[in-house]
């Protein structure tokens, strides 16, 4: 009885921390156990056999994001060697659909958290900035996974995205001014008006309500 009570207390605590329902936590726990091989933690190599990730053009970035201390809320830089179930839920909470019953301020905060996760995927050296070239490369990588877009077209779209980002973030620069890269505030400007819900999903979880950078 004590053990069951303790388990339910733990689930309630996780519900409060992550916003997932008890049913979602149970489903995610089953998926966690599959990924970890029934071990208490997941390591990077556990993602090697996930079919939906295998063909994703930014597979390495997605896997890295799961171990990024910034996303785990454990520090400003560095990567964890392994993650436990609570860490897993923390990462998955970024992909939870935005609750439309929240007030405007809370919706904006939720959207900002999702965008911060994406920003960290682009900002691989954790310096708080993304160079325009890095931004262009990631856009091209994302497009390369679309069978309907030819390589040259993907490159042209990526070039256009980089130029658009430059015009939004850099504006009118002085001749001797050097642009050091896209900050998170710049990133928010770039994504303003874009439906973030359609850009982030995690199919390999087999959960229709959660979806990963596609």
Secondary structure, 3 states (H helix, E strand, C coil): CHHHHHHHHHHHHHHHHHCCCHHHHHHHHHHHHHHHCCCCCEEHHHHCCCHHHHCCCCHHHHHHHHCECCCCCCCCCCECCEECHHHHHHHHHHHECCCCCCCHHHHHHHHHHHHHHHHHHHCCCCCCCECHHHHHHHHHHHHHCCCCCCHHHHHHHHHHHHHHHHHHHCCCCCCCCCCCCECHHHHHHHCCCCCHHHCCCCHHHCCCCECCCC
